[in-house]
Amino acid sequence: MRIKKRPPDFILFMTVLMLLSIGIVMVFSASQYVTIVRFQNPFFFLERQLLWALIGIAAMIFMMNFDYFKIKRWVGLIIIVAFVLLVLVLIPGIGIEVNGARRWICLGFISFAPAELVKLGMITFVAFGLSKKQNAVQNFRTGILPYLIIMLLAAGLILKQPDLGTAVILCGTVMIMFLAAGARLFHLGALGGIGMAGVALAIYFEPYRIRRFLAFMDPAADPQGAGYQIIQSLFALGSGGLFGMGLGQSKQKFLYLPENHTDFIFAIIGEELGFIGASLVILLFALFVWRGLKIAITAPDPFASLLAAGITCSVALQVIINIGVVTGSLPVTGAPLPFISFGGSSLLFTLMGVGILLNISKYSTSR
């Protein structure tokens, strides 16, 4: 039974606002030159990021005050809409193709990425299902397999876009939710091994992924091709030193580092704010994960606990993959840095997830 409401988690709320503020400043700093060249407007991406941030904050506040328990009523509709949109985005004329990827649906003045809705929808769906039959998760056929099939179907559609990074984050999050729900380690270990084999096959059967993987192993072998982005990212991080070159003083943003305001914005943070600034960002994410897991542990019911764990771990996995790519620790794949990278859909649904976390924190059994 849920206890009387408390104020939402203040530390989590302030941490998110700090990350969001850093993101807005760094999007402007990283994109200023490219927007002058492409749009003759240095504020082009800043204006859009501010708009999405305001929409996202409004959505966060709404979810913070919308009883999370009532989300159960909408789980079926959310997952159906998410899958319909995943199919629609693959249809030419509906889905927008950018750099060989079809991940967005144009809604007039804005573009929308259905995969971001799918991540939040799957977390809600799995949390709802596992919380209904808590002991069933010990049984692979009845407790894990139904959710595994839905997860693989969603991951397969996301891979068709293609977007390996988001598919990995989705599957990794669901696996962690299985663990949190009490699934057997043997089952999870077997699934983890199969998952790693699946990722290897996804890389093997796509030539551009093989090139990226080989570039990850030895970027200098193809410095003007597949290894270019990694090398330029490392140049940016190395140039920052301890204190950085100063806000707005990046050299790599002058069309040297591709995607410097999206997937590789952490490299610009390292270049302009140095090791100290980059470390501060990592510490803020660590603080976010700590508060999120604390909310999950002290949640008043299994549904809230699994929901909070899923949202927190989804953000954590995305941060690990993004920073791993930027630092050359993982092969290049598309995964924006939460709250910081330019991107409306990612920001909106991440902030909605935070709103749910804050909502659950109001019912937590302890602080």
C-alpha distance (Angstrom), angle and dihedral (degrees) to the residues before:
residue distance angle dihedral
M1 . . .
R2 3.81 . .
I3 3.77 119.0 .
K4 3.77 128.6 -135.4
K5 3.79 116.4 -64.6
R6 3.79 121.6 -92.0
P7 3.80 129.6 -168.6
P8 3.83 112.0 -76.7
D9 3.80 119.0 -95.9
F10 3.81 103.0 -73.1
I11 3.82 95.5 -166.4
L12 3.80 92.2 53.9
F13 3.79 91.6 46.1
M14 3.81 93.5 51.4
T15 3.81 92.3 43.8
V16 3.79 91.0 55.9
L17 3.81 92.2 46.9
M18 3.82 90.1 51.0
L19 3.82 92.1 50.1
L20 3.80 90.5 46.2
S21 3.82 91.4 50.5
I22 3.79 91.8 49.3
G23 3.78 88.7 49.2
I24 3.80 94.7 52.8
V25 3.80 92.1 49.0
M26 3.80 93.6 46.1
V27 3.81 94.4 45.6
F28 3.80 88.4 56.3
S29 3.79 93.0 45.2
A30 3.82 95.0 46.0
S31 3.81 97.3 42.6
Q32 3.81 100.9 38.8
Y33 3.80 96.8 97.2
V34 3.80 97.8 40.1
T35 3.81 91.5 50.5
I36 3.79 90.6 52.2
V37 3.80 89.9 52.4
R38 3.81 96.6 42.8
F39 3.80 104.2 31.0
Q40 3.83 105.6 13.2
N41 3.80 86.1 -125.5
P42 3.82 119.4 102.0
F43 3.82 90.4 -163.9
F44 3.83 96.7 53.6
F45 3.83 97.9 108.5
L46 3.80 93.4 30.7
E47 3.80 91.6 58.4
R48 3.78 92.0 50.5
Q49 3.78 93.8 45.2
L50 3.80 90.6 50.5
L51 3.80 90.2 50.0
W52 3.80 92.4 50.7
A53 3.81 90.9 44.5
L54 3.81 90.9 54.7
I55 3.82 91.3 47.1
G56 3.80 89.8 46.3
I57 3.81 93.7 49.5
A58 3.81 89.8 49.7
A59 3.82 89.2 50.4
M60 3.82 90.2 47.2
I61 3.81 92.1 52.1
F62 3.80 90.5 46.8
M63 3.82 92.9 51.5
M64 3.80 90.0 43.7
N65 3.81 88.8 60.8
F66 3.81 97.9 35.3
D67 3.81 107.6 92.3
Y68 3.82 104.4 -110.2
F69 3.82 89.3 -145.3
K70 3.81 89.3 68.1
I71 3.81 90.6 59.2
K72 3.81 86.5 79.8
R73 3.82 89.1 73.3
W74 3.79 91.0 59.8
V75 3.82 101.0 41.9
G76 3.81 95.0 100.4
L77 3.80 94.3 47.0
I78 3.83 92.4 45.9
I79 3.80 94.0 53.0
I80 3.83 93.4 44.6
V81 3.82 92.6 50.2
A82 3.81 90.1 46.3
F83 3.81 92.8 53.7
V84 3.81 93.0 45.2
L85 3.80 89.6 53.3
L86 3.82 90.8 47.2
V87 3.80 88.8 56.8
L88 3.81 94.4 43.3
V89 3.80 93.2 52.5
L90 3.83 89.4 61.7
I91 3.81 92.5 56.4
P92 3.84 113.5 96.4
G93 3.78 110.9 -118.5
I94 3.79 92.1 29.6
G95 3.78 101.4 51.1
I96 3.80 116.8 57.3
E97 3.80 116.4 -131.2
V98 3.81 116.5 -143.9
N99 3.82 122.3 173.2
G100 3.80 91.0 -14.4
A101 3.83 94.4 -51.4
R102 3.80 125.2 109.2
R103 3.81 102.8 -157.4
W104 3.80 106.0 127.9
I105 3.79 138.3 70.8
C106 3.79 115.5 -153.2
L107 3.80 114.3 -127.9
G108 3.79 96.3 -176.7
F109 3.78 108.2 -92.8
I110 3.84 94.5 17.7
S111 3.80 138.3 40.3
F112 3.78 123.8 -132.4
A113 3.84 128.7 -154.1
P114 3.85 109.8 -148.4
A115 3.82 92.0 -162.7
E116 3.81 89.5 71.5
L117 3.81 90.8 56.9
V118 3.81 89.7 46.2
K119 3.83 92.2 56.5
L120 3.80 92.8 54.1
G121 3.81 91.9 39.2
M122 3.82 92.8 52.3
I123 3.80 91.7 48.6
T124 3.81 90.1 52.7
F125 3.81 93.2 44.3
V126 3.82 94.8 49.3
A127 3.83 92.7 43.8
F128 3.80 90.4 52.0
G129 3.80 94.7 46.6
L130 3.80 97.3 44.8
S131 3.81 93.0 45.6
K132 3.82 91.8 54.9
K133 3.81 94.3 58.5
Q134 3.79 105.4 24.0
N135 3.81 97.1 171.0
A136 3.81 93.7 46.5
V137 3.81 91.7 74.1
Q138 3.81 87.6 76.9
N139 3.80 88.0 65.6
F140 3.80 111.9 72.2
R141 3.81 97.5 -155.8
T142 3.80 98.2 48.7
G143 3.80 102.6 22.1
I144 3.81 105.3 40.0
L145 3.81 111.0 12.6
P146 3.86 98.1 69.6
Y147 3.81 92.2 53.6
L148 3.80 90.9 40.5
I149 3.80 90.8 57.7
I150 3.81 92.6 50.4
M151 3.82 90.4 45.9
L152 3.82 92.8 50.6
L153 3.80 91.5 47.6
A154 3.80 90.5 53.0
A155 3.81 92.1 44.4
G156 3.80 90.7 49.3
L157 3.81 92.4 53.4
I158 3.81 90.5 47.4
L159 3.83 89.9 50.4
K160 3.81 88.6 54.7
Q161 3.83 90.5 62.1
P162 3.15 80.4 49.9
D163 3.84 108.3 -113.9
L164 3.80 113.7 139.6
G165 3.82 93.8 168.2
T166 3.81 95.0 59.3
A167 3.81 91.4 43.3
V168 3.81 90.6 53.8
I169 3.82 91.8 47.6
L170 3.82 91.0 49.5
C171 3.81 94.0 49.6
G172 3.80 93.2 42.2
T173 3.80 91.4 51.9
V174 3.80 93.4 50.5
M175 3.82 90.6 48.2
I176 3.81 90.4 53.4
M177 3.80 89.2 49.4
F178 3.81 89.2 53.3
L179 3.79 87.9 52.8
A180 3.81 92.3 48.4
A181 3.80 90.1 49.6
G182 3.82 91.3 56.1
A183 3.81 103.6 -99.6
R184 3.79 117.5 168.0
L185 3.80 115.1 -90.2
F186 3.81 90.1 -134.4
H187 3.80 91.0 59.4
L188 3.80 92.2 45.8
G189 3.79 92.5 46.9
A190 3.80 91.5 51.8
L191 3.79 91.6 46.9
G192 3.80 90.3 47.9
G193 3.80 91.1 53.7
I194 3.81 91.8 48.1
G195 3.80 89.5 47.3
M196 3.81 92.6 53.3
A197 3.79 89.3 49.5
G198 3.81 89.1 50.2
V199 3.81 91.8 52.5
A200 3.82 89.6 49.3
L201 3.82 90.4 52.1
A202 3.81 91.4 47.0
I203 3.81 88.0 54.9
Y204 3.81 94.2 43.8
F205 3.81 96.2 52.2
E206 3.82 95.2 48.4
P207 3.83 113.9 68.4
Y208 3.82 94.0 -156.6
R209 3.81 90.4 53.6
I210 3.80 90.6 50.8
R211 3.81 89.2 52.0
R212 3.80 90.2 50.4
F213 3.80 91.8 48.4
L214 3.80 92.5 49.7
A215 3.81 89.1 46.9
F216 3.80 89.0 51.9
M217 3.81 89.2 54.2
D218 3.82 92.9 48.1
P219 3.83 116.0 2.7
A220 3.81 92.1 177.3
A221 3.80 90.8 63.2
D222 3.83 89.7 73.7
P223 3.84 105.5 18.4
Q224 3.81 94.8 163.2
G225 3.79 95.6 41.9
A226 3.79 132.4 31.4
G227 3.79 93.1 -7.0
Y228 3.81 95.3 50.0
Q229 3.80 98.3 90.6
I230 3.81 94.6 47.5
I231 3.79 92.0 48.2
Q232 3.80 93.2 49.1
S233 3.82 90.4 47.0
L234 3.81 91.1 52.9
F235 3.81 89.8 46.9
A236 3.80 88.6 55.4
L237 3.80 94.2 48.2
G238 3.80 92.6 44.8
S239 3.81 93.2 48.3
G240 3.80 91.9 57.2
G241 3.79 95.8 66.2
L242 3.78 116.8 177.6
F243 3.81 101.4 -36.9
G244 3.82 102.3 20.0
M245 3.77 133.0 -124.8
G246 3.80 91.8 -79.8
L247 3.78 133.5 -90.5
G248 3.80 109.8 -59.0
Q249 3.82 93.0 10.9
S250 3.80 98.9 103.9
K251 3.81 116.6 135.9
Q252 3.80 96.3 -168.9
K253 3.81 92.1 64.1
F254 3.81 89.5 69.2
L255 3.82 90.0 92.4
Y256 3.81 93.5 -73.3
L257 3.82 97.5 105.3
P258 3.84 113.8 48.9
E259 3.82 118.3 -140.1
N260 3.81 90.1 14.9
H261 3.81 93.1 155.5
T262 3.83 95.6 44.3
D263 3.80 125.7 31.0
F264 3.83 95.0 2.5
I265 3.79 100.3 42.6
F266 3.81 90.6 113.9
A267 3.81 88.2 66.5
I268 3.81 89.7 57.5
I269 3.82 89.5 47.9
G270 3.80 88.7 54.3
E271 3.80 92.3 46.7
E272 3.81 96.9 47.8
L273 3.81 101.6 31.1
G274 3.80 98.9 28.7
F275 3.77 129.9 -147.6
I276 3.80 91.1 -41.6
G277 3.81 93.9 53.9
A278 3.81 93.5 44.6
S279 3.81 90.5 47.6
L280 3.81 90.5 51.2
V281 3.81 89.8 55.3
I282 3.81 91.0 49.7
L283 3.82 90.5 48.3
L284 3.81 90.3 51.9
F285 3.80 90.0 52.8
A286 3.81 89.7 48.1
L287 3.82 88.3 51.9
F288 3.81 89.5 50.1
V289 3.81 91.6 52.1
W290 3.81 91.9 47.0
R291 3.80 93.4 52.1
G292 3.81 92.2 42.6
L293 3.81 93.4 52.1
K294 3.80 90.6 44.7
I295 3.80 88.7 54.8
A296 3.82 89.5 49.3
I297 3.81 92.1 50.2
T298 3.81 94.5 47.5
A299 3.82 96.0 40.0
P300 3.80 114.5 131.4
D301 3.82 97.9 -127.3
P302 3.85 140.1 20.3
F303 3.81 94.3 -104.6
A304 3.82 92.2 55.0
S305 3.80 91.7 43.9
L306 3.81 94.5 52.4
L307 3.79 92.1 41.4
A308 3.82 92.2 52.7
A309 3.81 92.0 44.8
G310 3.80 91.8 50.2
I311 3.81 94.9 48.9
T312 3.81 92.6 46.1
C313 3.80 95.3 46.7
S314 3.81 92.6 45.9
V315 3.81 89.8 58.1
A316 3.81 91.2 43.4
L317 3.82 93.3 51.9
Q318 3.79 91.0 48.0
V319 3.81 91.1 51.8
I320 3.81 92.0 48.3
I321 3.81 93.0 49.9
N322 3.81 94.3 44.6
I323 3.80 96.0 48.4
G324 3.80 90.2 40.3
V325 3.81 90.1 56.5
V326 3.81 94.4 44.7
T327 3.82 92.4 50.3
G328 3.80 93.3 46.1
S329 3.81 92.1 -111.8
L330 3.83 93.4 117.9
P331 3.83 133.6 30.2
V332 3.80 115.4 -90.5
T333 3.80 112.5 -87.0
G334 3.77 133.2 151.1
A335 3.80 112.3 -90.9
P336 3.81 120.2 134.2
L337 3.80 121.0 -142.6
P338 3.84 105.7 -105.4
F339 3.83 116.5 -109.2
I340 3.82 90.8 -1.1
S341 3.82 112.4 57.8
F342 3.80 119.1 81.0
G343 3.79 110.1 -100.3
G344 3.77 131.0 111.9
S345 3.81 103.2 -151.5
S346 3.79 94.1 47.6
L347 3.81 91.9 48.0
L348 3.80 94.1 46.2
F349 3.81 97.5 50.9
T350 3.79 93.8 39.2
L351 3.81 89.6 55.0
M352 3.80 90.0 46.2
G353 3.80 87.4 54.8
V354 3.80 89.7 50.5
G355 3.81 88.7 51.8
I356 3.81 89.3 55.9
L357 3.82 90.0 48.9
L358 3.80 91.0 51.4
N359 3.80 89.8 47.7
I360 3.80 91.8 53.4
S361 3.81 90.6 46.8
K362 3.80 89.1 63.0
Y363 3.81 88.6 65.7
S364 3.82 97.9 39.9
T365 3.79 116.2 134.7
S366 3.84 93.6 -131.7
R367 3.79 143.3 1.0
